[in-house]
Amino acid sequence: MRNLPRLLCILCLAALLAGCDPTPTLTVQPGQPAAAPTGDAVAVYFTDPQAAQASARRGGPDEALAQAIAAAQTSVDMAMFNLSLPSIRDALLEAHRRGAAVRLVVDSETYHDEVPEQLRSAGIAVVSDQRQELMHNKFTVIDGQEVWTGSLNLSTGGTYSDYNNLVRIRSTRLAQDYTAEFEEMFLDGRFGSNSPANTPYPRITLDGRTIEVYFLPEDDVEDRLLDLVGGARESVNFLAYSLTLDYLAGTLTDLAQDGVSVRGVMDAEQAASNQGGEYDRLLDAGLDVRLDPYDGLMHHKVIVIDGQYVVFGSANFTTGGLFKNDENLIILDDPEIARLFNAEFERIYAQSQP
C-alpha cells in the first residue's frame, strides 16, 4: 500500500447528533471517491507525491476541498499562506460567481502572486498581513459549517511534491472559532501578537471526541503542549518539518530515558540549515530520530501521543511558530484519527534513515 494513493478518510459519528452508536471507520481506497460521505464528522487526507497520478497533478486532497468550495451555498473564508493551485482558484471563482461570499487572507509575501491577483481581478476581496512575521495559517471555513485545516499550503508543490495533511471537521462551533479568527485578520487587521484571545469555543466535544482549539500566539499552547507530551506513558511519534524548541526536545529526551518509545522524522533540509535545530541533540541523546529522504518537503507538523492524542495544524515547533507567526493548532483526542496519523508516520519513518 505504500506507493498507492493514500487519501484517507475516517467515517465518524453523524455531526452534531448526540447519543448515536459509532459508525464504522472507512479508509478510502484507490478508485473510490475522494470526498467523504455527507454524514462524516472528521475526514483526514494525506498528500502522496509517490502516487501514480501525482506527476499529472491529479488525485490530491485539493480535489476534495475544491469540490466542497465549489458547492458552497453562502460563504467561503480562507486564510492561506501560499495559494497557487488552479483547482482551488477555479473553485473559489465558481463559488463567487454563484453568489457565495468569498473572502481571502494571505501573507504579504504572496499577496501579489498570480492566483491572489486573479481572484482580486474577479472581485474577490483579498487582504494581506502587511508585516514581517508570517500569516502562516492554512485553513478554510465553508458555509459556517465545516473547517479544513492542517499543514497543507494550497500550492502545486505543497500538494503534489511535499508530504502534508489536510483535515476536514464538520462542526458549527469549530467554524465559529475559525470565523472569529479570520475576521480578526480580515476585518480588523489584527495579526500575531496583536490578536486578542477570544476564541468562542476553545474546547469542543464532537461525537465523543474532544477538540482543543488554539490560535497562536495569543492562545498559550506552550504549557499544554509540554504537559501533554510530557505525560506520555507509552509512545510519542512526531513528524516535524522544523523543531527548534529546546524544552520540547528536552521533554522528549526525558521520556525516552524513562522508557517511553519516542520516534521522530524531521525534514532533512531544515535539520541541516536551521539555526538551533534539535535533530543532532536528539540523535546524540540516543533517540530514534530520522531524516526524510524525499526531494520534496516533509512538511507535517504532527505529534501523536499514546495512540490517543494528535497535535496538528499550521504551526511548526519553533519560536516563530508558537510566538511570532499567525498560526492555528488543534489537539484532538481521538484514537481513530490517531491511528491514521500513526499510519502516515510509519510510512514515512520506514523510508527514512538517521
KENU-535733 format. One record per residue: residue in one letter; z, y, x of N, C-alpha, C, CB in turn. Coordinates in steps of 0.1 Angstrom, whole numbers, padded with zeros to 4 digits, always signed. Glycine has a CB too. Layout:
N
aZYXZYXZYXZYX;...
***
This chain:
354
m+0000-0012+0008+0000+0000+0000+0000+0013+0009+0012+0000-0009;r+0002+0011+0022+0004+0023+0030-0007+0033+0029+0007+0019+0044;n-0020+0028+0029-0031+0037+0030-0037+0039+0017-0041+0032+0039;l-0031+0035+0006-0037+0037-0008-0031+0051-0012-0033+0026-0017;p-0038+0057-0021-0033+0070-0027-0019+0068-0032-0042+0076-0038;r-0010+0077-0029+0004+0075-0032+0010+0085-0041+0012+0075-0019;l+0001+0088-0051+0006+0097-0061+0017+0089-0070-0005+0102-0071;l+0029+0093-0069+0040+0086-0075+0045+0094-0087+0051+0083-0065;c+0047+0088-0098+0055+0095-0108+0064+0085-0115+0045+0101-0119;i+0075+0091-0119+0086+0082-0125+0087+0085-0140+0099+0084-0117;l+0087+0075-0148+0089+0077-0162+0104+0077-0165+0082+0065-0170;c+0109+0088-0169+0123+0090-0172+0126+0091-0187+0128+0103-0165;l+0137+0096-0191+0141+0097-0205+0132+0109-0211+0155+0100-0206;a+0131+0108-0224+0123+0119-0230+0131+0132-0228+0121+0116-0246;a+0124+0143-0225+0130+0155-0222+0138+0161-0234+0120+0165-0217;l+0150+0165-0230+0159+0172-0240+0164+0163-0251+0152+0184-0245;l+0162+0150-0251+0167+0142-0262+0179+0135-0257+0156+0131-0267;a+0190+0136-0263+0203+0130-0259+0205+0117-0265+0215+0140-0262;g+0212+0108-0258+0216+0095-0263+0206+0085-0264+0222+0098-0276;c+0194+0087-0258+0184+0076-0258+0185+0066-0247+0170+0083-0258;d+0180+0054-0249+0180+0045-0238+0170+0048-0228+0177+0031-0244;p+0173+0045-0215+0164+0049-0204+0151+0041-0206+0170+0045-0190;t+0140+0048-0203+0127+0042-0203+0124+0037-0190+0116+0052-0208;p+0115+0027-0188+0112+0021-0175+0105+0030-0165+0104+0009-0177;t+0108+0028-0153+0101+0035-0142+0087+0031-0141+0108+0033-0129;l+0078+0041-0139+0064+0039-0138+0059+0044-0124+0056+0045-0149;t+0053+0036-0116+0047+0041-0104+0032+0041-0106+0050+0032-0092;v+0026+0053-0105+0011+0054-0108+0003+0047-0097+0007+0068-0110;q-0005+0038-0100-0013+0030-0091-0027+0036-0090-0014+0015-0095;p-0034+0033-0079-0048+0038-0078-0056+0035-0090-0054+0033-0065;g-0064+0045-0095-0072+0043-0106-0066+0047-0119-0076+0029-0107;q-0052+0049-0119-0046+0054-0131-0046+0069-0132-0031+0049-0132;p-0044+0075-0144-0044+0090-0145-0034+0096-0136-0042+0094-0159;a-0038+0107-0130-0028+0115-0121-0017+0121-0129-0036+0125-0113;a-0020+0125-0141-0009+0132-0149+0000+0122-0155-0016+0141-0160;a+0013+0126-0155+0023+0117-0160+0023+0118-0176+0037+0121-0155;p+0027+0108-0183+0027+0108-0197+0035+0120-0203+0032+0095-0203;t+0032+0124-0215+0038+0136-0220+0053+0136-0221+0033+0139-0234;g+0059+0125-0223+0074+0124-0225+0082+0124-0213+0077+0113-0233;d+0076+0123-0201+0083+0122-0189+0091+0135-0186+0074+0119-0177;a+0104+0133-0181+0112+0145-0178+0109+0149-0163+0126+0142-0180;v+0107+0139-0154+0105+0142-0140+0094+0134-0135+0118+0139-0132;a+0085+0140-0127+0074+0133-0120+0074+0137-0106+0061+0135-0127;v+0072+0128-0096+0071+0131-0082+0058+0127-0077+0082+0123-0075;y+0052+0136-0069+0039+0134-0063+0040+0137-0048+0028+0144-0069;f+0033+0128-0040+0032+0130-0026+0017+0131-0022+0039+0118-0019;t+0015+0140-0012+0001+0141-0007-0001+0129+0002-0001+0154+0001;d-0014+0125+0004-0017+0114+0013-0030+0117+0020-0018+0101+0005;p-0029+0123+0032-0041+0126+0040-0049+0114+0044-0037+0134+0052;q-0042+0102+0044-0049+0090+0048-0057+0083+0036-0039+0080+0053;a-0056+0088+0024-0062+0083+0013-0077+0084+0014-0057+0089+0000;a-0084+0075+0008-0099+0074+0009-0105+0087+0004-0105+0062+0001;q-0100+0093-0007-0106+0105-0013-0102+0118-0006-0102+0106-0027;a-0092+0117+0003-0087+0130+0009-0097+0138+0017-0075+0126+0019;s-0106+0131+0024-0117+0138+0031-0126+0145+0022-0124+0128+0040;a-0127+0141+0010-0136+0148+0000-0128+0158-0008-0142+0137-0010;r-0115+0160-0005-0106+0169-0011-0105+0166-0026-0111+0184-0010;r-0102+0153-0028-0100+0148-0042-0088+0139-0043-0113+0141-0047;g-0083+0138-0055-0072+0128-0057-0058+0133-0053-0075+0116-0049;g-0056+0145-0049-0043+0150-0046-0035+0155-0057-0045+0162-0036;p-0023+0159-0055-0014+0163-0066-0018+0176-0072+0000+0164-0061;d-0027+0184-0065-0032+0196-0071-0039+0194-0084-0041+0203-0061;e-0045+0182-0086-0053+0179-0098-0043+0178-0110-0060+0166-0096;a-0032+0172-0108-0022+0172-0119-0017+0185-0123-0010+0162-0116;l-0014+0193-0113-0009+0207-0115-0020+0216-0121-0004+0213-0102;a-0032+0214-0116-0044+0222-0122-0046+0219-0137-0056+0219-0114;q-0044+0206-0140-0046+0202-0154-0035+0209-0163-0045+0187-0155;a-0023+0209-0158-0012+0215-0165-0014+0230-0167+0002+0212-0158;i-0018+0237-0156-0020+0251-0157-0032+0254-0166-0024+0257-0143;a-0043+0247-0165-0054+0250-0174-0051+0248-0189-0066+0241-0170;a-0041+0239-0192-0037+0237-0205-0026+0246-0210-0033+0222-0207;a-0021+0255-0202-0010+0264-0206-0013+0271-0219-0007+0274-0194;q-0003+0272-0227-0005+0279-0240-0001+0294-0240+0003+0272-0251;t+0009+0297-0232+0014+0311-0233+0015+0317-0219+0027+0311-0240;s+0020+0310-0209+0023+0317-0196+0022+0308-0184+0036+0323-0197;v+0018+0313-0173+0019+0307-0160+0025+0317-0150+0005+0301-0156;d+0036+0314-0145+0042+0322-0134+0042+0314-0121+0056+0327-0138;m+0036+0319-0111+0035+0312-0098+0040+0320-0086+0021+0307-0096;a+0049+0315-0078+0053+0321-0066+0049+0311-0055+0069+0324-0065;m+0039+0316-0047+0033+0306-0037+0030+0313-0024+0020+0301-0043;f+0036+0308-0013+0034+0314+0000+0020+0314+0004+0043+0306+0010;n+0013+0303+0002-0001+0302+0006-0009+0295-0006-0003+0293+0019;l-0019+0303-0011-0027+0298-0022-0041+0299-0019-0023+0306-0035;s-0048+0288-0017-0062+0288-0013-0070+0277-0020-0064+0288+0001;l-0064+0269-0028-0071+0257-0034-0081+0262-0045-0062+0247-0039;p-0093+0258-0044-0103+0262-0055-0098+0256-0069-0117+0257-0052;s-0092+0244-0068-0088+0237-0081-0078+0246-0088-0083+0223-0078;i-0068+0251-0081-0057+0259-0087-0063+0273-0091-0046+0261-0077;r-0071+0279-0082-0078+0291-0086-0085+0290-0099-0088+0296-0075;d-0093+0280-0101-0101+0278-0113-0091+0276-0125-0110+0266-0111;a-0081+0268-0123-0071+0266-0134-0064+0278-0138-0061+0255-0130;l-0060+0287-0129-0054+0300-0132-0064+0309-0140-0049+0306-0120;l-0076+0309-0135-0087+0317-0142-0089+0312-0156-0100+0317-0134;e-0089+0299-0158-0091+0293-0171-0080+0297-0180-0093+0278-0170;a-0068+0295-0176-0056+0299-0184-0057+0314-0188-0043+0296-0176;h-0060+0322-0178-0062+0337-0180-0072+0340-0191-0065+0344-0167;r-0084+0333-0190-0095+0335-0199-0091+0331-0214-0107+0327-0195;r-0082+0321-0215-0078+0316-0228-0067+0325-0234-0074+0302-0227;g-0062+0335-0226-0052+0344-0231-0038+0341-0227-0052+0343-0246;a-0035+0331-0219-0022+0329-0213-0019+0341-0203-0021+0315-0206;a-0006+0345-0203-0002+0355-0194+0000+0348-0180+0012+0361-0198;v-0008+0352-0170-0008+0346-0157-0003+0357-0147-0022+0341-0153;r+0008+0353-0140+0014+0363-0130+0016+0355-0117+0027+0369-0135;l+0014+0362-0106+0015+0356-0093+0022+0364-0083+0000+0353-0087;v+0031+0358-0075+0038+0364-0064+0034+0357-0051+0054+0364-0066;v+0030+0364-0041+0026+0358-0028+0033+0365-0017+0011+0358-0026;d+0032+0359-0005+0038+0366+0007+0028+0377+0011+0040+0356+0018;s+0033+0387+0018+0024+0398+0022+0014+0393+0032+0033+0409+0028;e+0017+0383+0039+0007+0377+0049-0006+0372+0042+0013+0367+0057;t-0004+0367+0030-0015+0361+0023-0021+0369+0011-0011+0347+0018;y-0015+0381+0009-0019+0389-0003-0034+0392-0003-0011+0402-0002;h-0040+0394+0009-0054+0397+0010-0063+0385+0012-0056+0408+0021;d-0058+0373+0011-0066+0361+0013-0076+0360+0001-0057+0349+0014;e-0086+0352+0003-0097+0351-0007-0093+0348-0021-0107+0341-0002;v-0084+0338-0023-0081+0334-0037-0072+0345-0044-0073+0321-0037;p-0062+0350-0037-0055+0361-0044-0064+0373-0047-0044+0366-0036;e-0074+0376-0039-0083+0387-0041-0092+0383-0054-0092+0389-0029;q-0096+0371-0054-0104+0367-0066-0096+0368-0079-0110+0353-0064;l-0084+0364-0078-0075+0365-0090-0073+0379-0095-0062+0358-0088;r-0071+0388-0085-0069+0402-0089-0082+0408-0095-0065+0410-0076;s-0093+0404-0089-0106+0409-0094-0108+0405-0109-0117+0404-0086;a-0102+0393-0112-0104+0388-0126-0093+0394-0136-0102+0373-0126;g-0085+0403-0130-0075+0410-0139-0061+0403-0139-0080+0410-0153;i-0059+0393-0130-0046+0387-0129-0037+0395-0120-0047+0372-0124;a-0025+0398-0125-0015+0406-0117-0010+0398-0105-0004+0411-0126;v-0011+0403-0093-0006+0397-0081+0003+0406-0074-0018+0392-0072;v+0015+0402-0070+0025+0410-0063+0028+0404-0050+0038+0412-0072;s+0030+0412-0039+0035+0406-0026+0049+0412-0023+0025+0410-0015;d+0055+0405-0013+0069+0409-0010+0070+0421-0001+0076+0398-0003;q+0059+0425+0006+0059+0437+0015+0071+0438+0024+0058+0449+0006;r+0073+0427+0031+0084+0427+0041+0082+0417+0052+0098+0424+0034;q+0089+0418+0063+0087+0409+0074+0091+0395+0071+0095+0414+0086;e+0102+0393+0065+0106+0379+0062+0097+0373+0051+0121+0379+0057;l+0097+0360+0050+0087+0353+0042+0091+0352+0027+0084+0340+0048;m+0081+0354+0018+0083+0349+0005+0077+0335+0005+0075+0358-0006;h+0086+0325+0008+0083+0312+0012+0083+0302+0000+0092+0307+0023;n+0086+0307-0012+0086+0298-0024+0073+0291-0026+0091+0306-0036;k+0074+0280-0033+0062+0272-0037+0066+0267-0051+0059+0261-0027;f+0065+0275-0062+0069+0270-0075+0060+0276-0085+0083+0273-0078;t+0059+0269-0097+0051+0273-0108+0059+0270-0121+0037+0266-0108;v+0059+0279-0130+0066+0278-0143+0055+0279-0154+0078+0288-0145;i+0054+0269-0162+0044+0268-0172+0050+0268-0186+0035+0256-0171;d+0046+0278-0194+0050+0279-0208+0065+0280-0211+0044+0268-0216;g+0073+0283-0200+0087+0283-0202+0093+0270-0204+0091+0292-0213;q+0085+0259-0201+0089+0245-0204+0091+0236-0192+0079+0239-0214;e+0083+0239-0182+0084+0230-0170+0082+0238-0157+0073+0219-0171;v+0088+0232-0147+0087+0237-0133+0081+0227-0124+0102+0241-0128;w+0072+0232-0115+0066+0224-0104+0071+0230-0091+0050+0224-0105;t+0077+0223-0083+0082+0228-0070+0083+0217-0060+0096+0235-0072;g+0085+0221-0047+0086+0212-0036+0082+0219-0023+0077+0200-0039;s+0076+0211-0014+0072+0216-0001+0058+0220+0000+0075+0206+0010;l+0050+0218-0011+0036+0219-0011+0031+0233-0013+0030+0210-0021;n+0025+0239-0002+0017+0251-0004+0003+0246-0010+0014+0258+0009;l-0002+0255-0020-0014+0251-0027-0026+0256-0019-0014+0257-0041;s-0027+0250-0007-0038+0252+0002-0045+0239+0005-0033+0258+0016;t-0058+0240+0009-0065+0227+0012-0058+0219+0023-0079+0231+0017;g-0053+0226+0034-0046+0219+0044-0033+0213+0039-0044+0228+0056;g-0026+0220+0032-0013+0215+0027-0014+0203+0018-0006+0226+0019;t-0025+0203+0010-0027+0192+0000-0034+0180+0006-0035+0197-0011;y-0044+0182+0016-0052+0171+0020-0051+0168+0035-0066+0174+0016;s-0044+0176+0043-0042+0173+0057-0027+0171+0060-0047+0184+0065;d-0018+0177+0053-0004+0176+0056+0004+0167+0046+0003+0190+0055;y+0016+0164+0050+0025+0155+0042+0035+0163+0035+0032+0144+0051;n+0034+0163+0021+0042+0172+0013+0046+0165+0000+0034+0184+0010;n+0055+0171-0007+0059+0166-0020+0058+0177-0030+0074+0161-0020;l+0056+0173-0043+0055+0182-0054+0062+0175-0066+0040+0185-0058;v+0072+0182-0072+0080+0176-0082+0079+0184-0095+0095+0175-0078;r+0075+0178-0106+0075+0184-0119+0087+0180-0127+0062+0181-0126;i+0094+0190-0132+0106+0188-0140+0104+0196-0153+0119+0193-0133;r+0105+0188-0164+0104+0194-0178+0118+0197-0183+0096+0185-0187;s+0121+0210-0183+0134+0214-0187+0134+0229-0190+0146+0211-0176;t+0137+0233-0203+0136+0247-0206+0147+0255-0198+0138+0249-0221;r+0158+0249-0196+0169+0256-0188+0164+0258-0174+0182+0248-0189;l+0158+0248-0168+0154+0250-0154+0143+0260-0154+0148+0236-0148;a+0134+0260-0164+0123+0270-0165+0129+0284-0166+0114+0267-0177;q+0141+0286-0173+0147+0299-0174+0152+0303-0160+0159+0298-0184;d+0158+0294-0153+0163+0297-0139+0151+0302-0131+0169+0284-0132;y+0140+0295-0131+0129+0299-0122+0122+0311-0127+0119+0287-0120;t+0122+0313-0140+0116+0326-0145+0124+0338-0141+0115+0325-0160;a+0138+0336-0142+0146+0347-0137+0144+0351-0123+0161+0343-0139;e+0143+0341-0114+0140+0343-0100+0126+0350-0098+0141+0330-0092;f+0116+0345-0106+0103+0350-0105+0103+0365-0109+0093+0342-0114;e+0110+0368-0119+0109+0382-0124+0117+0392-0115+0115+0383-0138;e+0127+0387-0108+0133+0395-0098+0123+0400-0088+0145+0387-0090;m+0114+0391-0084+0104+0394-0074+0092+0402-0081+0098+0382-0068;f+0087+0397-0092+0075+0403-0098+0078+0417-0104+0069+0393-0108;l+0089+0418-0112+0092+0430-0119+0100+0440-0111+0099+0426-0132;d+0110+0435-0104+0120+0443-0097+0117+0445-0082+0133+0438-0099;g+0108+0437-0077+0105+0439-0062+0117+0435-0054+0101+0452-0059;r+0125+0426-0058+0137+0422-0051+0135+0408-0044+0150+0422-0060;f+0136+0408-0031+0133+0396-0024+0145+0393-0014+0120+0397-0016;g+0146+0381-0010+0156+0377+0001+0170+0382-0002+0151+0383+0014;s+0176+0388+0008+0190+0393+0007+0191+0404-0003+0195+0397+0021;n+0180+0410-0008+0181+0420-0018+0181+0414-0032+0169+0429-0017;s+0181+0401-0033+0181+0395-0046+0195+0392-0051+0173+0381-0046;p+0197+0394-0064+0211+0391-0070+0213+0376-0072+0213+0399-0083;a+0225+0372-0072+0228+0358-0075+0231+0357-0090+0241+0353-0067;n+0221+0354-0098+0223+0355-0112+0215+0343-0119+0218+0368-0118;t+0215+0332-0113+0208+0320-0120+0215+0317-0133+0208+0308-0110;p+0208+0316-0144+0214+0313-0157+0221+0300-0157+0204+0314-0168;y+0214+0290-0152+0220+0276-0153+0219+0270-0139+0212+0267-0163;p+0229+0273-0130+0229+0267-0117+0231+0252-0116+0239+0274-0109;r+0237+0246-0127+0239+0232-0127+0234+0227-0141+0254+0228-0125;i+0225+0218-0141+0219+0213-0153+0220+0198-0154+0204+0217-0154;t+0223+0193-0166+0223+0179-0169+0211+0176-0177+0236+0174-0176;l+0202+0167-0172+0190+0164-0179+0188+0149-0179+0178+0171-0172;d+0189+0143-0191+0187+0129-0193+0196+0121-0184+0173+0125-0191;g+0209+0125-0182+0218+0117-0174+0218+0120-0159+0215+0103-0175;r+0208+0128-0155+0208+0132-0141+0213+0147-0139+0193+0132-0135;t+0218+0150-0128+0223+0163-0125+0214+0171-0116+0238+0163-0119;i+0211+0183-0119+0202+0191-0111+0210+0204-0107+0189+0195-0119;e+0211+0206-0094+0218+0218-0089+0206+0227-0084+0228+0214-0077;v+0207+0239-0088+0196+0249-0085+0201+0260-0076+0191+0255-0098;y+0193+0262-0065+0197+0272-0055+0185+0281-0052+0203+0266-0043;f+0187+0294-0052+0177+0303-0047+0183+0310-0035+0173+0314-0058;l+0175+0311-0024+0181+0315-0012+0174+0328-0008+0178+0304-0001;p+0182+0336+0000+0196+0334+0005+0207+0338-0004+0197+0341+0018;e+0204+0343-0016+0215+0348-0025+0225+0338-0029+0210+0355-0036;d+0221+0325-0031+0230+0314-0035+0235+0307-0023+0223+0304-0045;d+0247+0306-0021+0253+0300-0009+0252+0284-0010+0268+0304-0008;v+0242+0279-0004+0240+0265-0004+0245+0258+0009+0225+0261-0005;e+0249+0266+0019+0253+0260+0032+0265+0251+0030+0256+0271+0041;d+0275+0255+0024+0287+0247+0023+0285+0234+0015+0299+0255+0017;r+0277+0236+0004+0274+0225-0005+0266+0214+0003+0267+0229-0018;l+0256+0219+0010+0247+0210+0018+0255+0202+0028+0236+0218+0025;l+0264+0209+0035+0272+0202+0046+0282+0193+0039+0280+0212+0054;d+0288+0196+0028+0297+0187+0021+0290+0175+0016+0304+0194+0009;l+0278+0177+0011+0270+0166+0005+0266+0156+0016+0258+0171-0002;v+0260+0162+0027+0255+0153+0038+0267+0147+0045+0247+0161+0048;g+0277+0155+0048+0289+0150+0055+0297+0140+0047+0298+0162+0058;g+0295+0139+0034+0302+0129+0026+0295+0116+0024+0305+0135+0012;a+0283+0115+0031+0276+0102+0030+0284+0090+0035+0263+0103+0039;r+0283+0079+0028+0290+0067+0031+0282+0056+0037+0298+0062+0019;e+0269+0056+0033+0260+0045+0037+0248+0050+0045+0256+0038+0026;s+0241+0060+0041+0229+0064+0047+0225+0078+0045+0218+0055+0042;v+0218+0084+0054+0211+0097+0053+0197+0095+0059+0219+0108+0060;n+0187+0097+0051+0173+0097+0056+0168+0111+0054+0164+0086+0049;f+0162+0117+0065+0157+0130+0063+0143+0132+0069+0166+0140+0070;l+0135+0140+0062+0121+0144+0067+0122+0159+0069+0110+0139+0057;a+0120+0164+0081+0123+0178+0083+0111+0184+0092+0136+0180+0091;y+0104+0193+0085+0093+0200+0093+0100+0208+0104+0086+0209+0083;s+0111+0214+0101+0118+0222+0111+0133+0221+0108+0114+0237+0111;l+0141+0218+0119+0155+0216+0118+0161+0223+0130+0160+0201+0117;t+0168+0235+0128+0174+0242+0139+0189+0245+0136+0166+0255+0141;l+0194+0240+0126+0208+0243+0122+0218+0235+0131+0211+0241+0107;d+0225+0241+0140+0234+0233+0148+0244+0225+0140+0241+0243+0158;y+0250+0232+0130+0261+0225+0123+0256+0213+0115+0268+0235+0114;l+0243+0214+0110+0238+0203+0103+0235+0191+0113+0225+0207+0096;a+0230+0194+0124+0228+0184+0134+0241+0178+0139+0221+0190+0147;g+0252+0186+0140+0265+0181+0143+0270+0172+0132+0275+0192+0145;t+0268+0175+0120+0273+0167+0109+0266+0153+0109+0270+0174+0095;l+0253+0153+0112+0245+0141+0113+0250+0132+0124+0230+0144+0114;t+0253+0139+0135+0258+0131+0147+0271+0125+0144+0259+0140+0159;d+0280+0132+0138+0293+0127+0134+0292+0115+0125+0302+0138+0128;l+0283+0116+0115+0281+0105+0106+0276+0092+0113+0271+0109+0095;a+0267+0094+0122+0262+0083+0129+0273+0076+0138+0250+0087+0139;q+0281+0084+0144+0292+0079+0152+0303+0072+0143+0299+0090+0159;d+0303+0075+0130+0312+0069+0121+0306+0056+0114+0317+0078+0110;g+0294+0053+0118+0288+0041+0113+0278+0042+0101+0298+0031+0109;v+0276+0055+0097+0266+0057+0087+0252+0056+0093+0269+0071+0080;s+0243+0050+0086+0229+0049+0090+0223+0063+0089+0221+0039+0082;v+0219+0069+0100+0212+0082+0100+0199+0081+0106+0221+0093+0107;r+0188+0083+0099+0175+0083+0104+0167+0095+0100+0167+0070+0099;g+0158+0099+0109+0150+0111+0105+0137+0111+0112+0158+0123+0109;v+0127+0119+0106+0114+0121+0112+0112+0136+0111+0103+0113+0104;m+0108+0142+0122+0105+0156+0123+0091+0158+0128+0115+0163+0133;d+0086+0170+0124+0072+0173+0128+0071+0175+0143+0067+0186+0121;a+0062+0169+0150+0061+0169+0164+0058+0182+0170+0050+0159+0169;e+0049+0190+0164+0046+0203+0169+0058+0213+0168+0034+0209+0161;q+0065+0212+0157+0076+0220+0155+0088+0217+0165+0082+0220+0141;a+0090+0204+0167+0100+0199+0176+0097+0204+0190+0101+0184+0176;a+0084+0204+0194+0081+0208+0207+0081+0224+0209+0067+0203+0211;s+0079+0231+0199+0078+0246+0200+0090+0253+0195+0066+0250+0193;n+0098+0248+0186+0109+0255+0180+0120+0259+0191+0115+0247+0169;q+0123+0271+0192+0135+0275+0200+0147+0271+0192+0134+0290+0203;g+0156+0264+0198+0168+0259+0191+0166+0247+0182+0173+0270+0183;g+0155+0240+0184+0153+0228+0176+0163+0217+0180+0139+0223+0178;e+0166+0209+0170+0177+0199+0172+0172+0185+0175+0186+0199+0159;y+0159+0183+0177+0154+0169+0179+0160+0163+0191+0139+0169+0179;d+0159+0170+0203+0164+0165+0215+0179+0162+0215+0161+0174+0227;r+0187+0171+0208+0201+0169+0207+0204+0156+0199+0208+0181+0200;l+0197+0154+0188+0200+0142+0180+0195+0130+0188+0192+0143+0167;l+0184+0130+0194+0179+0119+0202+0189+0115+0213+0165+0121+0208;d+0194+0125+0221+0203+0123+0232+0216+0118+0227+0205+0136+0239;a+0220+0121+0214+0232+0116+0208+0231+0101+0203+0237+0124+0197;g+0219+0096+0205+0217+0082+0201+0212+0080+0187+0229+0074+0203;l+0209+0091+0180+0204+0089+0166+0190+0084+0165+0206+0102+0158;d+0187+0077+0154+0174+0072+0152+0165+0082+0146+0174+0059+0143;v+0160+0091+0155+0151+0102+0150+0137+0100+0157+0157+0116+0154;r+0127+0103+0150+0113+0101+0154+0105+0114+0152+0107+0089+0148;l+0093+0114+0158+0083+0124+0157+0071+0119+0150+0080+0131+0170;d+0065+0126+0141+0054+0121+0134+0041+0121+0143+0051+0130+0121;p+0032+0112+0140+0020+0111+0149+0008+0117+0143+0017+0096+0151;y+0009+0125+0133-0002+0130+0125-0009+0142+0131+0002+0132+0110;d-0022+0144+0128-0029+0156+0131-0024+0167+0122-0044+0154+0130;g-0022+0164+0110-0017+0174+0100-0002+0176+0102-0020+0171+0086;l+0004+0184+0094+0018+0187+0095+0026+0177+0087+0022+0201+0090;m+0038+0173+0092+0048+0165+0084+0057+0176+0079+0056+0155+0093;h+0053+0181+0067+0058+0194+0061+0069+0192+0051+0047+0201+0055;h+0074+0180+0049+0085+0178+0040+0098+0185+0045+0088+0163+0039;k+0106+0189+0035+0120+0194+0037+0129+0186+0028+0121+0210+0035;v+0132+0174+0032+0139+0165+0023+0151+0158+0030+0129+0154+0018;i+0162+0156+0023+0173+0148+0027+0176+0139+0016+0185+0157+0032;v+0178+0126+0018+0182+0116+0008+0195+0110+0013+0171+0105+0006;i+0205+0111+0004+0219+0107+0008+0223+0095+0000+0229+0119+0006;d+0226+0084+0006+0232+0072+0000+0223+0067-0011+0246+0075-0006;g+0210+0070-0010+0201+0065-0021+0204+0070-0035+0201+0050-0021;q+0211+0082-0035+0216+0087-0048+0211+0102-0049+0231+0087-0048;y+0213+0110-0039+0210+0124-0040+0198+0127-0032+0222+0132-0034;v+0190+0137-0037+0178+0142-0030+0179+0157-0029+0165+0137-0037;v+0178+0162-0017+0176+0176-0014+0162+0179-0011+0185+0181-0002;f+0156+0188-0019+0142+0191-0017+0139+0206-0021+0132+0181-0024;g+0127+0211-0017+0124+0224-0021+0115+0231-0010+0136+0233-0024;s+0115+0244-0010+0106+0251-0001+0113+0254+0013+0102+0264-0007;a+0127+0253+0013+0134+0258+0025+0135+0248+0036+0148+0261+0020;n+0131+0252+0048+0133+0244+0060+0148+0245+0064+0124+0249+0072;f+0152+0236+0072+0166+0235+0075+0168+0244+0088+0171+0221+0078;t+0167+0257+0086+0167+0267+0097+0175+0279+0092+0153+0271+0101;t+0178+0288+0101+0184+0300+0097+0175+0309+0088+0188+0309+0110;g+0163+0309+0092+0153+0316+0083+0152+0310+0069+0139+0316+0089;g+0152+0297+0068+0151+0290+0056+0163+0292+0046+0149+0276+0058;l+0175+0293+0052+0187+0294+0044+0192+0308+0042+0198+0286+0050;f+0188+0317+0052+0195+0330+0052+0185+0342+0052+0204+0331+0063;k+0172+0340+0054+0164+0352+0055+0152+0352+0045+0158+0353+0069;n+0145+0341+0045+0133+0340+0036+0137+0339+0021+0124+0328+0040;d+0128+0342+0013+0130+0339-0002+0126+0325-0004+0122+0350-0011;e+0135+0316-0009+0133+0302-0010+0139+0297-0023+0138+0295+0003;n+0135+0284-0026+0142+0277-0036+0145+0263-0032+0134+0277-0049;l+0156+0257-0037+0161+0244-0032+0168+0237-0044+0170+0245-0020;i+0165+0224-0045+0172+0216-0056+0179+0205-0050+0161+0211-0066;i+0191+0202-0055+0198+0190-0052+0198+0181-0065+0213+0193-0047;l+0192+0170-0064+0191+0161-0076+0199+0148-0074+0176+0158-0078;d+0207+0146-0084+0215+0133-0084+0208+0124-0093+0230+0136-0089;d+0200+0115-0087+0192+0105-0095+0187+0094-0086+0179+0113-0101;p+0192+0082-0087+0188+0071-0078+0174+0067-0079+0197+0059-0081;e+0167+0069-0091+0153+0065-0092+0145+0075-0084+0149+0065-0106;i+0147+0088-0085+0140+0097-0077+0143+0096-0062+0143+0112-0081;a+0156+0092-0059+0159+0090-0045+0151+0078-0040+0174+0087-0044;r+0149+0068-0048+0141+0056-0044+0127+0060-0040+0141+0046-0055;l+0121+0069-0048+0108+0073-0045+0107+0081-0032+0102+0082-0056;f+0117+0090-0030+0117+0097-0017+0120+0088-0005+0127+0109-0018;n+0128+0079-0007+0131+0069+0004+0119+0061+0007+0143+0060+0000;a+0111+0058-0003+0098+0050+0000+0089+0059+0008+0091+0046-0013;e+0088+0072+0005+0080+0081+0013+0085+0082+0027+0079+0095+0006;f+0099+0083+0028+0105+0083+0042+0101+0070+0050+0120+0084+0041;e+0102+0059+0044+0100+0046+0051+0085+0046+0055+0103+0034+0042;r+0076+0050+0047+0062+0050+0051+0060+0059+0063+0054+0055+0039;i+0065+0071+0063+0063+0080+0075+0071+0075+0087+0067+0094+0071;y+0083+0070+0085+0091+0065+0096+0085+0053+0103+0105+0061+0090;a+0078+0044+0095+0072+0033+0101+0061+0036+0110+0067+0023+0090;q+0054+0048+0108+0043+0052+0116+0047+0061+0128+0033+0059+0108;s+0059+0065+0128+0064+0075+0138+0071+0068+0150+0073+0085+0132;q+0073+0075+0161+0079+0070+0173+0088+0080+0179+0068+0065+0183;p+0099+0076+0186+0108+0085+0193+0100+0094+0203+0119+0077+0200;
***
